[in-house]
């Protein structure tokens, strides 16, 4: 699988920003079919860093409604990637 198809986007929340500063961990939305090894390889290839650990979470899509119509958002997968000491990912480079 192509590395750019595995890593969909970076996730920026207050918690993920705190994890970047304190634990050198970065959070990404990834392809639901990707496993931890594929995620680690994709991060190492795209950002030229050393990945120590990958934790994943399968997130259920929320149910939402608009008037009498209801629907469901898509399920997605989140990956929390721990990098080696001294490595970092420039996440704000395109702003």
N, C-alpha and C positions, 0 to 999 in steps of 0.2 A: 504494500500500500504506500502511496506517495506521502511524504512527510507533511506537505502542505494540506493534504486532505485529512490527516489525523488531527492536527492542531487547528481548531476552528477559530478561536479568538482568545485573547487574554481577558480575565475577569477582574474588574476594579471595584472593590468594595472597601469599606473601612477595615474589615477583618483581614482581607487579603493584603492591604497596604501595611497593616501592622505585622503580618507574617513576613513580608518582604524585609522590613526593617529589623525585626528581632531574630528571625530564624532562617533567613535566606531561603524562604519558600515562595514559589510563584504559583498562581492558580490559573488554569486554562479550562475552557470548554473544549472537549475533544469528541472525536467520532465515537458513537456508542459501541461500535464493533471492535474498537482498538483495545489491545491488552496493555499491561504495564510495560512490558519490554518494548513494544512498538512505540509507546508514548515516550519512553526514555530515549530511544534511538532517534526519534523525530526531533526532540528538543536538542539533543547533542548535535545533530546535523544542521538544524536551522540557526542555532545561536552560538555554536562552537563553545559549549560549556560542558562541565563534568556533572552528570546527574548521580546523586547518591541514593535517592529513594523516590518512589512514586506511590502516592495513595490515590485511590479513585473512589468516586461516589456515583451511583446511579440515581439521578434525580427524577422524580415523577412530575409530569406536567400538571399544572394546576387546572382545576375546573373553573370556568368563568361563565358568566351569563350576561346577556344584553337583552333586557326586556323579557320576552317569553322564550327566547332562543338561548340555548346553552351549548357550550362546546368545551373542548379540552386542548390545552397547549401541549406541544410535543414533549416527550420524555427526552432527557439529555444526560450527558455524562460529564462530570467534573473531575479534573486531575490536579492534585496538589504535589508539586515537584520540589524536592529539596536539592539544592545545588551545593557543590563543594565550596569550602572556605575560600574566599577571594574571587569566586566567580559571581557574575551578576548578569542580568538581562536588562538591556535598555528598553523599557516598555513605553517611555514617553518620547521616543525619538521622532515620531511622525507628527507631533503636535506643533 
